[in-house]
Amino acid sequence: MQEVDLIITGGKILLMDQQNTHLENAAIVVNDNDIVAIGDSKDIEKKYRAPKTIDAQNSLIMPGFVNCHTHAAMTCFRGIADDLELMDWLNNYIFPAEAKNVNKHLAYWGTMLACAEMIKSGTTTFKDMYIFEDETARAAKEAGMRCLVGEVLFDFPSPNVKTPEEGLAYTRMLLEKWVDDPLINIIVEPHALYTCSPSLLTEAKKLADEFNAPVGIHLLENKEERDQLKEKFGKSAVSFLQDIGYLDDKFIAFHCVCLDDEDINIFAKNNCKVVHNPASNMKLASGIAPVPDMLKAGVTVGLGTDGCASNNNLDMIKDMYNPRRIEPASTIFQIQTQIPLIGSHGSVSSDGKNIYF
């Protein structure tokens, strides 16, 4: 009988293979952090022995979810600016709130809270864009989660950096610090075409290419953005990105509500990736992304929750099965503030633009 570290037994196992295989009353054998066997519980018990066994009866065992787009530390901004459209929400509430409140302490503990929420709902990997991302990486590492994180890049100051050059230097530091880490990977992330100049976009792409890193950006989240960018560039946003050499297999675009047929074909031709954020798109009245058309064209589409401020939860199952239903932010906000992770008193209040600990 072979000695191993862990056996999970008695549950229904969903393998997520091409045949959508599922096994009843099955077991998983883990040794040195690797899955070494999957099979019938009785057969596994005859071959393996472990100091720790988890009884998973009446449970579903499956690979962890990957949250392809979020802003983890924004758990601290849950519910502070509900029922607003994207640009009003972002420019008049979120950016001012971040300028007054975000620091290393909030980035670390907000991410720790997000990790707890994601792990509880089955997410084991997330892709993040936010501020003080070294703190996000540190928190994810301590929580044991895999992540792809990137410092958000703007033309204007953020709470962490004062210039685009400082933002690029901070991103370079992340790329060098976390190289070859088993849990942490780094992505280069200009925020959006309406917050980043062509020169910043160009330098960000150069940095990504130097380290063979992916690039992520918010793109065509609503009609207002689409029309604004077309007027700014004199062409579609996707055509502009193609002209400056952005579109390749390492390009990941978030939202893409307003991709048209030509945009989708260009994405497919260049093997670009898209992250669909259904709950966030509906909460901010952005619209519905043409996901079926993207899939039909061969574009890889992932699923993301976006941040808590534009979704109110980080639960991938809720985003999959019921994107139309958004829980009242006040309810979730009150529940989360009972957890004394942030601040010395374990409570949070907000006036919509400031957070008080």
C-alpha positions as CSV (number, residue, x, y, z in Angstrom):
1,M,0.0,0.0,0.0
2,Q,1.4,3.4,-1.1
3,E,1.8,6.2,1.5
4,V,0.5,9.6,0.3
5,D,-0.3,12.9,1.8
6,L,-4.1,13.2,1.4
7,I,-7.1,11.3,0.2
8,I,-10.4,13.0,-0.6
9,T,-13.1,10.4,-0.8
10,G,-16.8,9.7,-1.1
11,G,-17.8,12.5,-3.3
12,K,-19.0,13.0,-6.9
13,I,-16.0,14.0,-9.0
14,L,-16.3,16.2,-12.1
15,L,-13.2,16.0,-14.2
16,M,-13.9,18.9,-16.6
17,D,-12.4,16.9,-19.6
18,Q,-13.7,16.9,-23.1
19,Q,-16.1,14.1,-22.3
20,N,-17.4,15.9,-19.2
21,T,-16.7,12.8,-17.2
22,H,-18.1,12.5,-13.7
23,L,-17.5,9.7,-11.2
24,E,-19.8,8.7,-8.4
25,N,-18.5,7.8,-4.9
26,A,-15.0,8.5,-6.1
27,A,-11.7,9.5,-4.5
28,I,-8.7,11.8,-5.3
29,V,-5.2,11.0,-4.1
30,V,-2.8,13.9,-3.5
31,N,0.9,13.6,-2.8
32,D,3.5,16.4,-2.8
33,N,0.8,18.8,-4.0
34,D,0.2,16.7,-7.1
35,I,-2.9,14.6,-7.9
36,V,-1.5,11.1,-8.4
37,A,-4.7,9.1,-8.8
38,I,-8.5,9.4,-9.3
39,G,-10.9,6.5,-9.1
40,D,-13.5,4.5,-7.3
41,S,-13.3,5.1,-3.5
42,K,-13.1,1.4,-2.8
43,D,-10.3,0.8,-5.3
44,I,-8.3,3.8,-4.0
45,E,-8.6,2.6,-0.4
46,K,-7.0,-0.7,-1.4
47,K,-4.0,1.0,-3.0
48,Y,-3.3,4.1,-0.9
49,R,-3.0,5.2,2.7
50,A,-2.8,8.8,4.0
51,P,-2.4,10.5,7.4
52,K,-5.3,12.8,6.4
53,T,-8.5,11.8,4.8
54,I,-11.4,14.2,3.9
55,D,-14.9,12.7,3.7
56,A,-16.5,14.4,0.8
57,Q,-19.8,12.5,0.9
58,N,-22.7,14.6,-0.7
59,S,-20.1,17.0,-2.2
60,L,-19.0,17.8,-5.7
61,I,-15.2,17.7,-6.2
62,M,-14.0,19.6,-9.3
63,P,-11.1,21.9,-10.4
64,G,-11.1,25.3,-8.9
65,F,-12.6,28.3,-10.7
66,V,-10.5,30.9,-12.4
67,N,-11.8,34.5,-11.9
68,C,-10.4,36.1,-15.0
69,H,-10.9,39.7,-14.1
70,T,-11.3,41.4,-10.7
71,H,-10.0,44.1,-8.5
72,A,-9.5,42.2,-5.2
73,A,-8.9,45.0,-2.8
74,M,-12.1,46.7,-3.9
75,T,-13.9,44.4,-1.4
76,C,-13.5,47.6,0.8
77,F,-15.6,49.6,-1.7
78,R,-18.5,47.2,-1.8
79,G,-21.8,49.0,-2.2
80,I,-20.5,52.6,-1.9
81,A,-21.9,53.8,-5.3
82,D,-24.7,51.7,-6.5
83,D,-27.2,52.3,-9.3
84,L,-25.0,54.4,-11.5
85,E,-23.7,54.2,-15.1
86,L,-20.1,53.4,-15.7
87,M,-18.5,56.8,-16.3
88,D,-20.5,58.5,-13.5
89,W,-19.7,55.7,-11.1
90,L,-16.0,55.6,-12.1
91,N,-15.1,59.4,-12.4
92,N,-17.4,60.8,-9.7
93,Y,-17.2,58.1,-7.0
94,I,-14.6,55.4,-7.4
95,F,-11.6,57.4,-8.5
96,P,-12.2,60.0,-5.7
97,A,-12.8,57.3,-3.1
98,E,-9.6,55.5,-4.2
99,A,-7.6,58.8,-4.1
100,K,-8.6,59.4,-0.5
101,N,-8.6,55.8,0.9
102,V,-6.3,53.4,-0.9
103,N,-2.9,52.6,0.6
104,K,-0.8,49.5,1.2
105,H,-2.8,48.6,4.3
106,L,-6.1,48.6,2.4
107,A,-4.6,46.8,-0.6
108,Y,-3.3,44.0,1.6
109,W,-6.3,43.4,3.9
110,G,-8.8,44.1,1.1
111,T,-7.1,41.3,-0.9
112,M,-7.1,39.0,2.1
113,L,-10.8,39.5,2.5
114,A,-11.3,38.9,-1.2
115,C,-9.2,35.7,-1.1
116,A,-11.4,34.4,1.7
117,E,-14.5,35.1,-0.2
118,M,-13.2,33.6,-3.4
119,I,-11.9,30.4,-1.7
120,K,-15.2,30.0,0.0
121,S,-17.0,30.0,-3.3
122,G,-14.6,27.7,-5.1
123,T,-12.2,30.1,-6.8
124,T,-8.5,29.1,-6.6
125,T,-7.0,31.5,-9.2
126,F,-7.7,35.1,-10.0
127,K,-6.4,37.8,-12.4
128,D,-6.2,41.2,-10.7
129,M,-5.8,44.8,-11.7
130,Y,-5.4,47.4,-9.0
131,I,-3.1,49.6,-7.0
132,F,-0.2,48.5,-4.7
133,E,-0.3,45.2,-6.5
134,D,2.8,44.0,-4.6
135,E,0.6,43.9,-1.6
136,T,-2.1,42.0,-3.5
137,A,0.6,39.4,-4.5
138,R,1.8,39.1,-0.9
139,A,-1.7,38.6,0.4
140,A,-2.5,36.0,-2.3
141,K,0.7,34.2,-1.6
142,E,-0.1,34.0,2.1
143,A,-3.7,32.8,1.3
144,G,-2.2,30.1,-1.0
145,M,-4.0,31.3,-4.1
146,R,-2.7,31.5,-7.7
147,C,-2.9,34.9,-9.3
148,L,-2.0,37.0,-12.3
149,V,-1.6,40.5,-11.0
150,G,-0.8,43.9,-12.6
151,E,-0.4,47.5,-11.3
152,V,-3.0,49.7,-13.0
153,L,-1.4,52.2,-15.3
154,F,-2.9,55.7,-15.8
155,D,-1.8,59.0,-17.4
156,F,-2.6,60.6,-14.1
157,P,-1.4,60.0,-10.5
158,S,-2.7,57.0,-8.5
159,P,-2.4,56.5,-4.7
160,N,0.8,54.5,-5.4
161,V,2.6,56.3,-8.2
162,K,2.6,59.9,-9.4
163,T,3.6,59.6,-13.1
164,P,3.2,57.0,-15.9
165,E,7.0,56.4,-15.7
166,E,6.7,55.5,-12.0
167,G,3.9,53.1,-12.8
168,L,6.0,51.4,-15.5
169,A,8.9,51.2,-13.1
170,Y,6.7,49.7,-10.4
171,T,5.4,47.1,-12.9
172,R,9.0,46.3,-13.9
173,M,9.7,45.7,-10.2
174,L,6.8,43.3,-10.0
175,L,8.0,41.4,-13.0
176,E,11.5,41.0,-11.6
177,K,10.5,40.3,-8.0
178,W,7.9,37.6,-8.7
179,V,9.7,35.8,-11.6
180,D,9.3,32.0,-11.4
181,D,7.1,32.1,-8.3
182,P,4.9,29.0,-8.2
183,L,1.7,31.1,-7.3
184,I,2.3,34.7,-8.5
185,N,2.5,35.8,-12.1
186,I,2.6,39.4,-13.4
187,I,0.6,41.0,-16.2
188,V,1.1,44.5,-17.7
189,E,-2.1,46.5,-17.3
190,P,-2.8,49.9,-18.8
191,H,-6.3,50.8,-17.4
192,A,-8.1,51.7,-20.6
193,L,-7.8,53.6,-23.9
194,Y,-9.5,56.6,-22.4
195,T,-7.2,56.9,-19.4
196,C,-3.9,56.0,-21.1
197,S,-2.1,58.0,-23.8
198,P,-0.6,56.3,-26.9
199,S,2.9,56.8,-25.5
200,L,2.0,55.0,-22.2
201,L,0.3,52.2,-24.2
202,T,3.5,51.9,-26.3
203,E,5.8,51.7,-23.4
204,A,3.6,49.3,-21.6
205,K,3.6,46.9,-24.6
206,K,7.4,47.2,-24.8
207,L,7.7,46.2,-21.2
208,A,5.4,43.3,-21.6
209,D,7.3,42.1,-24.7
210,E,10.6,42.4,-22.8
211,F,9.4,40.0,-20.2
212,N,7.1,37.9,-22.4
213,A,4.2,38.9,-20.2
214,P,0.6,39.3,-21.2
215,V,-1.2,42.7,-21.5
216,G,-4.6,43.3,-20.0
217,I,-6.9,46.4,-20.6
218,H,-10.5,47.4,-20.1
219,L,-12.0,47.7,-23.6
220,L,-15.3,48.9,-25.1
221,E,-17.3,48.5,-21.9
222,N,-20.2,50.6,-23.1
223,K,-21.5,52.7,-26.1
224,E,-20.3,56.0,-24.6
225,E,-16.7,54.7,-24.5
226,R,-17.0,53.2,-28.0
227,D,-18.2,56.5,-29.4
228,Q,-15.6,58.6,-27.5
229,L,-12.7,56.5,-28.7
230,K,-13.9,56.5,-32.3
231,E,-13.9,60.3,-32.2
232,K,-10.5,60.4,-30.5
233,F,-8.7,58.0,-32.9
234,G,-10.7,58.5,-36.0
235,K,-11.1,54.8,-36.2
236,S,-12.5,51.9,-34.1
237,A,-10.7,51.1,-30.8
238,V,-9.8,47.6,-32.1
239,S,-8.3,49.0,-35.3
240,F,-6.3,51.5,-33.3
241,L,-4.9,48.7,-31.1
242,Q,-4.1,46.6,-34.2
243,D,-2.2,49.6,-35.7
244,I,0.0,50.0,-32.6
245,G,0.9,46.3,-32.5
246,Y,-1.2,45.4,-29.4
247,L,-3.2,42.4,-30.8
248,D,-1.6,39.0,-30.3
249,D,-2.1,35.8,-28.3
250,K,-1.0,37.6,-25.1
251,F,-3.6,40.4,-25.3
252,I,-6.5,40.1,-22.8
253,A,-9.4,42.5,-23.1
254,F,-12.0,43.0,-20.3
255,H,-15.7,43.5,-20.9
256,C,-15.8,44.1,-24.7
257,V,-19.6,44.8,-24.6
258,C,-19.4,46.8,-27.8
259,L,-17.3,44.6,-30.1
260,D,-18.8,44.5,-33.6
261,D,-18.4,41.8,-36.2
262,E,-15.3,43.3,-37.7
263,D,-13.7,43.7,-34.2
264,I,-14.5,40.1,-33.4
265,N,-12.9,38.8,-36.6
266,I,-9.8,40.8,-35.9
267,F,-9.6,39.4,-32.4
268,A,-10.0,35.9,-33.7
269,K,-7.4,36.4,-36.4
270,N,-4.9,37.6,-33.8
271,N,-5.8,35.0,-31.1
272,C,-6.8,37.7,-28.6
273,K,-8.6,36.8,-25.4
274,V,-11.7,38.3,-23.9
275,V,-13.1,38.3,-20.3
276,H,-16.8,38.5,-20.0
277,N,-18.2,40.2,-16.8
278,P,-22.0,39.7,-17.0
279,A,-23.0,40.9,-13.5
280,S,-20.8,44.0,-13.6
281,N,-21.9,44.9,-17.1
282,M,-25.6,44.7,-16.0
283,K,-25.1,46.6,-12.7
284,L,-23.4,49.5,-14.5
285,A,-25.9,49.4,-17.3
286,S,-23.1,48.8,-19.8
287,G,-25.0,46.3,-22.0
288,I,-24.6,42.7,-23.0
289,A,-21.4,41.4,-24.6
290,P,-21.8,39.4,-27.9
291,V,-20.3,36.3,-26.3
292,P,-22.0,33.8,-28.7
293,D,-20.6,35.6,-31.7
294,M,-17.1,35.7,-30.1
295,L,-17.2,31.9,-29.4
296,K,-18.6,31.2,-32.9
297,A,-15.6,33.1,-34.4
298,G,-13.1,31.2,-32.3
299,V,-12.3,33.9,-29.7
300,T,-11.3,32.5,-26.3
301,V,-13.7,34.0,-23.7
302,G,-13.2,33.7,-20.0
303,L,-15.5,34.7,-17.1
304,G,-14.8,37.3,-14.4
305,T,-16.7,39.0,-11.6
306,D,-15.0,42.4,-11.9
307,G,-14.5,44.1,-8.5
308,C,-17.0,44.0,-5.6
309,A,-17.8,47.7,-6.2
310,S,-19.3,46.8,-9.6
311,N,-20.7,43.4,-8.7
312,N,-21.2,43.1,-4.9
313,N,-19.7,39.6,-4.8
314,L,-16.8,37.5,-6.0
315,D,-18.8,34.3,-6.5
316,M,-18.2,32.7,-9.9
317,I,-21.2,30.4,-9.5
318,K,-23.5,33.3,-9.1
319,D,-22.0,35.0,-12.2
320,M,-22.5,31.8,-14.2
321,Y,-26.0,30.8,-13.3
322,N,-27.8,34.0,-12.5
323,P,-26.1,37.2,-13.7
324,R,-29.4,39.1,-13.7
325,R,-29.7,38.8,-9.9
326,I,-27.6,41.3,-7.9
327,E,-27.9,41.0,-4.1
328,P,-28.6,44.3,-2.3
329,A,-25.2,45.8,-1.7
330,S,-26.1,47.0,1.8
331,T,-26.8,43.4,3.0
332,I,-23.5,42.1,1.8
333,F,-21.6,45.1,3.0
334,Q,-23.0,44.8,6.5
335,I,-22.1,41.1,6.6
336,Q,-18.6,41.6,5.5
337,T,-17.9,44.5,7.9
338,Q,-18.5,42.1,10.8
339,I,-15.2,40.4,9.9
340,P,-12.5,42.4,11.9
341,L,-9.8,42.2,9.2
342,I,-9.6,45.9,8.4
343,G,-9.0,48.7,10.8
344,S,-8.7,48.5,14.6
345,H,-12.4,48.4,15.3
346,G,-13.6,45.8,12.8
347,S,-16.3,48.2,11.3
348,V,-16.6,50.3,8.2
349,S,-18.8,53.1,7.2
350,S,-19.0,55.2,4.0
351,D,-20.5,58.4,2.7
352,G,-20.1,57.3,-1.0
353,K,-16.7,58.8,-1.6
354,N,-14.8,58.0,1.7
355,I,-14.4,54.9,3.8
356,Y,-14.1,55.3,7.5
357,F,-12.4,52.6,9.7
